[in-house]
Amino acid sequence: MYKIFSTITFILLAAALLGSCQQKEPYSSGSWLTEAEQAAFKRKIIRYVAELPKHATYATRFEPRFDTPYRDLAEKTFLDKYYRADDGYIYFEVRKRAPSLKIKYNATGGRLKLDSLDNIIEYEEIYRTWKMEEESLSQKTRILFPKMIAGADLSPYYTENSKEELIIEFPDRNVAYNVAERRWTTKSQTN
């Protein structure tokens, strides 16, 4: 009787473990980072990925007087996806609540490299989605994120190419990510 009970218990535990492994997404930030590490990562990138706080400019955004607003913005930002590639790049996707009558979010996907002191030495945002409801955003970014990591062409998902379905808001014909300035700029700003 004890042997049968042990065997059944072992089978149930093994099935539960296998089921939980299969359900875990490979790019889930929780698969790579603890909650504390996720919070630290969001604080590290928030001055790039978030909108400027009141009275801040791109030239002043790193001043200590903006620490509190940026900390608050980091707490309202979700690190949904994360991946460390063999070439040293860290790919990420953050989700932020967007202004809307219904609850909607937009997501920003990008990549960065850190030096040996954990400072950002390269930073680039690859896409920013249109605002959409969470389930729709999740479905679309499950496609975008692996393609971004693979270096695939994301232009079929740009507004001008995706027919009636709004997926990637930026980049587009007029807005591109300026790697040197670490921000989205319009063509008129770069000329």
SEFI-523697 format. One record per residue (C-alpha): residue in three letters; z, x, y. Coordinates in pm, 1 decimal. Each point is the difference from the previous one (the first is absolute). Layout:
residues N
{code Ala	c3 Z	c1 X	c2 Y} $
...
END
This chain:
residues 191
{code Met	c3 0.0	c1 0.0	c2 0.0} $
{code Tyr	c3 94.3	c1 280.7	c2 244.2} $
{code Lys	c3 -324.0	c1 184.5	c2 -86.0} $
{code Ile	c3 -211.4	c1 -309.3	c2 75.1} $
{code Phe	c3 186.0	c1 -58.1	c2 328.7} $
{code Ser	c3 -49.9	c1 365.3	c2 99.8} $
{code Thr	c3 -370.4	c1 -13.3	c2 -81.3} $
{code Ile	c3 -52.0	c1 -321.8	c2 196.2} $
{code Thr	c3 196.9	c1 140.3	c2 296.4} $
{code Phe	c3 -208.0	c1 320.2	c2 -6.9} $
{code Ile	c3 -327.5	c1 -197.6	c2 -8.2} $
{code Leu	c3 108.3	c1 -223.0	c2 290.2} $
{code Leu	c3 109.7	c1 298.8	c2 210.2} $
{code Ala	c3 -324.0	c1 185.5	c2 -73.3} $
{code Ala	c3 -206.2	c1 -306.6	c2 91.9} $
{code Ala	c3 192.1	c1 -44.4	c2 324.8} $
{code Leu	c3 -44.1	c1 366.9	c2 88.0} $
{code Leu	c3 -372.9	c1 -8.9	c2 -75.0} $
{code Gly	c3 -38.2	c1 -319.6	c2 201.5} $
{code Ser	c3 176.1	c1 146.4	c2 302.1} $
{code Cys	c3 -212.6	c1 316.9	c2 -15.9} $
{code Gln	c3 -322.1	c1 -200.3	c2 -8.8} $
{code Gln	c3 106.1	c1 -219.3	c2 294.6} $
{code Lys	c3 86.7	c1 293.6	c2 225.3} $
{code Glu	c3 -282.3	c1 83.6	c2 237.4} $
{code Pro	c3 -98.1	c1 367.8	c2 14.3} $
{code Tyr	c3 -12.2	c1 -2.5	c2 381.3} $
{code Ser	c3 322.8	c1 -188.7	c2 61.8} $
{code Ser	c3 217.0	c1 201.1	c2 239.8} $
{code Gly	c3 298.3	c1 -78.6	c2 -223.6} $
{code Ser	c3 -170.4	c1 188.9	c2 -283.7} $
{code Trp	c3 0.7	c1 317.5	c2 210.0} $
{code Leu	c3 291.5	c1 -22.7	c2 242.2} $
{code Thr	c3 357.0	c1 -124.3	c2 9.6} $
{code Glu	c3 88.5	c1 -257.8	c2 266.0} $
{code Ala	c3 150.4	c1 275.2	c2 217.1} $
{code Glu	c3 -315.7	c1 211.6	c2 -36.9} $
{code Gln	c3 -217.1	c1 -300.5	c2 88.8} $
{code Ala	c3 206.0	c1 -60.5	c2 315.5} $
{code Ala	c3 -27.9	c1 368.7	c2 96.0} $
{code Phe	c3 -377.3	c1 -4.2	c2 -56.2} $
{code Lys	c3 -41.0	c1 -308.0	c2 220.9} $
{code Arg	c3 203.0	c1 168.8	c2 275.4} $
{code Lys	c3 -222.2	c1 308.3	c2 -34.5} $
{code Ile	c3 -325.8	c1 -193.5	c2 60.0} $
{code Ile	c3 115.5	c1 -288.6	c2 218.9} $
{code Arg	c3 -90.1	c1 164.3	c2 333.3} $
{code Tyr	c3 -359.7	c1 12.3	c2 -118.5} $
{code Val	c3 -36.9	c1 -322.8	c2 -192.6} $
{code Ala	c3 191.6	c1 -237.9	c2 230.1} $
{code Glu	c3 -87.7	c1 -137.0	c2 337.6} $
{code Leu	c3 147.8	c1 177.6	c2 299.5} $
{code Pro	c3 342.1	c1 -125.0	c2 112.8} $
{code Lys	c3 39.8	c1 -130.8	c2 353.7} $
{code His	c3 -42.1	c1 281.6	c2 257.7} $
{code Ala	c3 -125.2	c1 248.7	c2 -260.4} $
{code Thr	c3 -338.1	c1 170.4	c2 18.9} $
{code Tyr	c3 -180.6	c1 208.3	c2 -258.4} $
{code Ala	c3 117.7	c1 306.8	c2 191.4} $
{code Thr	c3 367.2	c1 -110.6	c2 4.0} $
{code Arg	c3 37.1	c1 -175.1	c2 -336.5} $
{code Phe	c3 199.8	c1 289.4	c2 -151.9} $
{code Glu	c3 262.0	c1 7.0	c2 274.8} $
{code Pro	c3 355.5	c1 -73.7	c2 -122.0} $
{code Arg	c3 29.5	c1 -304.5	c2 229.6} $
{code Phe	c3 -235.2	c1 -181.7	c2 -239.6} $
{code Asp	c3 195.9	c1 82.0	c2 -316.3} $
{code Thr	c3 172.0	c1 -340.4	c2 -15.3} $
{code Pro	c3 -312.0	c1 -213.6	c2 44.8} $
{code Tyr	c3 -186.8	c1 206.6	c2 -258.0} $
{code Arg	c3 291.9	c1 -19.1	c2 -244.4} $
{code Asp	c3 -4.1	c1 -378.6	c2 40.3} $
{code Leu	c3 -376.5	c1 -8.0	c2 -58.9} $
{code Ala	c3 37.3	c1 215.8	c2 -312.5} $
{code Glu	c3 253.4	c1 -245.9	c2 -142.9} $
{code Lys	c3 -250.5	c1 -285.2	c2 49.2} $
{code Thr	c3 -279.1	c1 194.7	c2 -169.7} $
{code Phe	c3 -57.4	c1 -14.6	c2 -376.1} $
{code Leu	c3 -119.5	c1 306.1	c2 -191.4} $
{code Asp	c3 -199.2	c1 -182.6	c2 -266.8} $
{code Lys	c3 -206.4	c1 278.8	c2 -150.0} $
{code Tyr	c3 46.6	c1 374.2	c2 -40.9} $
{code Tyr	c3 -176.6	c1 269.2	c2 -198.8} $
{code Arg	c3 28.5	c1 381.4	c2 -10.7} $
{code Ala	c3 -332.8	c1 159.4	c2 -88.8} $
{code Asp	c3 -45.3	c1 341.1	c2 -161.5} $
{code Asp	c3 -171.1	c1 132.5	c2 314.6} $
{code Gly	c3 319.3	c1 -39.4	c2 204.9} $
{code Tyr	c3 -90.9	c1 -325.6	c2 173.7} $
{code Ile	c3 245.2	c1 -287.5	c2 1.8} $
{code Tyr	c3 -174.7	c1 -335.9	c2 17.8} $
{code Phe	c3 191.4	c1 -296.4	c2 135.5} $
{code Glu	c3 -36.6	c1 -360.4	c2 99.1} $
{code Val	c3 239.9	c1 -179.7	c2 230.1} $
{code Arg	c3 15.6	c1 -370.8	c2 73.2} $
{code Lys	c3 121.4	c1 -149.0	c2 327.1} $
{code Arg	c3 46.5	c1 -358.2	c2 110.2} $
{code Ala	c3 -276.3	c1 -106.8	c2 236.5} $
{code Pro	c3 25.2	c1 -254.4	c2 281.5} $
{code Ser	c3 -107.0	c1 -335.2	c2 -141.0} $
{code Leu	c3 109.0	c1 -363.5	c2 -27.4} $
{code Lys	c3 17.9	c1 46.5	c2 -377.7} $
{code Ile	c3 167.9	c1 303.4	c2 -158.2} $
{code Lys	c3 -272.1	c1 264.4	c2 -20.0} $
{code Tyr	c3 -13.6	c1 376.4	c2 -35.2} $
{code Asn	c3 -243.2	c1 282.3	c2 48.7} $
{code Ala	c3 -4.2	c1 322.1	c2 -197.5} $
{code Thr	c3 -82.7	c1 355.0	c2 99.6} $
{code Gly	c3 -112.2	c1 251.8	c2 -259.1} $
{code Gly	c3 -4.8	c1 370.9	c2 65.9} $
{code Arg	c3 75.2	c1 348.7	c2 -117.9} $
{code Leu	c3 195.5	c1 300.6	c2 116.5} $
{code Lys	c3 106.9	c1 349.7	c2 -96.3} $
{code Leu	c3 341.5	c1 156.3	c2 48.8} $
{code Asp	c3 92.4	c1 365.1	c2 48.0} $
{code Ser	c3 279.5	c1 177.3	c2 -186.6} $
{code Leu	c3 252.5	c1 -129.1	c2 257.2} $
{code Asp	c3 -112.6	c1 -361.8	c2 -57.3} $
{code Asn	c3 -179.9	c1 -23.3	c2 337.1} $
{code Ile	c3 -325.2	c1 -193.7	c2 26.1} $
{code Ile	c3 -286.0	c1 247.3	c2 41.8} $
{code Glu	c3 -287.6	c1 -241.8	c2 -66.5} $
{code Tyr	c3 -4.0	c1 -374.9	c2 59.3} $
{code Glu	c3 -279.2	c1 -253.1	c2 -19.2} $
{code Glu	c3 -15.3	c1 -377.8	c2 -21.5} $
{code Ile	c3 -297.8	c1 -104.4	c2 -210.3} $
{code Tyr	c3 9.1	c1 -379.2	c2 39.1} $
{code Arg	c3 184.8	c1 -282.3	c2 163.9} $
{code Thr	c3 -48.2	c1 -348.9	c2 -136.5} $
{code Trp	c3 -34.1	c1 -325.5	c2 181.8} $
{code Lys	c3 316.1	c1 -209.6	c2 2.3} $
{code Met	c3 27.9	c1 -225.1	c2 -302.7} $
{code Glu	c3 254.4	c1 -172.3	c2 -218.1} $
{code Glu	c3 194.5	c1 229.9	c2 -229.7} $
{code Glu	c3 -164.4	c1 -101.5	c2 -329.9} $
{code Ser	c3 -351.5	c1 39.1	c2 138.2} $
{code Leu	c3 92.1	c1 334.6	c2 156.4} $
{code Ser	c3 147.2	c1 119.9	c2 -328.4} $
{code Gln	c3 -315.5	c1 -91.9	c2 -193.4} $
{code Lys	c3 -230.1	c1 174.4	c2 246.5} $
{code Thr	c3 206.2	c1 315.9	c2 34.6} $
{code Arg	c3 17.2	c1 36.7	c2 -379.4} $
{code Ile	c3 -372.1	c1 71.7	c2 30.7} $
{code Leu	c3 5.3	c1 203.0	c2 324.1} $
{code Phe	c3 283.5	c1 241.2	c2 -78.7} $
{code Pro	c3 -142.6	c1 159.1	c2 -319.6} $
{code Lys	c3 -341.4	c1 23.2	c2 166.0} $
{code Met	c3 157.7	c1 180.8	c2 295.8} $
{code Ile	c3 167.9	c1 249.6	c2 -234.2} $
{code Ala	c3 -330.2	c1 58.9	c2 -179.9} $
{code Gly	c3 -176.2	c1 62.2	c2 331.9} $
{code Ala	c3 -233.0	c1 -294.2	c2 -62.9} $
{code Asp	c3 -202.5	c1 -162.1	c2 275.3} $
{code Leu	c3 201.9	c1 -286.6	c2 148.7} $
{code Ser	c3 -276.5	c1 -116.3	c2 234.7} $
{code Pro	c3 -91.3	c1 -299.8	c2 -222.3} $
{code Tyr	c3 342.3	c1 -141.1	c2 98.9} $
{code Tyr	c3 -53.9	c1 48.7	c2 376.6} $
{code Thr	c3 -37.0	c1 -320.8	c2 198.6} $
{code Glu	c3 -371.2	c1 52.4	c2 72.2} $
{code Asn	c3 -73.6	c1 44.4	c2 -372.8} $
{code Ser	c3 239.2	c1 -236.1	c2 -177.1} $
{code Lys	c3 -184.3	c1 -319.7	c2 93.7} $
{code Glu	c3 248.0	c1 -279.1	c2 71.2} $
{code Glu	c3 300.7	c1 164.3	c2 -163.7} $
{code Leu	c3 221.1	c1 193.5	c2 243.2} $
{code Ile	c3 147.1	c1 305.0	c2 -175.0} $
{code Ile	c3 -2.5	c1 322.0	c2 206.6} $
{code Glu	c3 40.1	c1 -45.8	c2 374.5} $
{code Phe	c3 -14.8	c1 372.7	c2 84.9} $
{code Pro	c3 -200.5	c1 214.9	c2 -9.7} $
{code Asp	c3 -295.9	c1 -192.9	c2 134.4} $
{code Arg	c3 -296.9	c1 62.7	c2 228.6} $
{code Asn	c3 222.3	c1 49.4	c2 304.5} $
{code Val	c3 332.7	c1 126.5	c2 -136.2} $
{code Ala	c3 62.2	c1 314.9	c2 -204.2} $
{code Tyr	c3 303.5	c1 204.7	c2 -92.5} $
{code Asn	c3 34.7	c1 309.1	c2 217.8} $
{code Val	c3 158.5	c1 259.1	c2 -230.6} $
{code Ala	c3 72.1	c1 245.3	c2 284.4} $
{code Glu	c3 188.0	c1 -262.9	c2 204.7} $
{code Arg	c3 136.2	c1 -176.9	c2 -309.4} $
{code Arg	c3 -90.1	c1 -346.9	c2 124.7} $
{code Trp	c3 -274.7	c1 -260.9	c2 -4.9} $
{code Thr	c3 -236.6	c1 35.9	c2 294.9} $
{code Thr	c3 -305.9	c1 -185.0	c2 125.8} $
{code Lys	c3 -329.7	c1 173.8	c2 57.4} $
{code Ser	c3 53.0	c1 -37.5	c2 375.0} $
{code Gln	c3 329.7	c1 193.4	c2 -30.0} $
{code Thr	c3 -162.1	c1 289.3	c2 -182.5} $
{code Asn	c3 -292.5	c1 39.6	c2 242.3} $
END
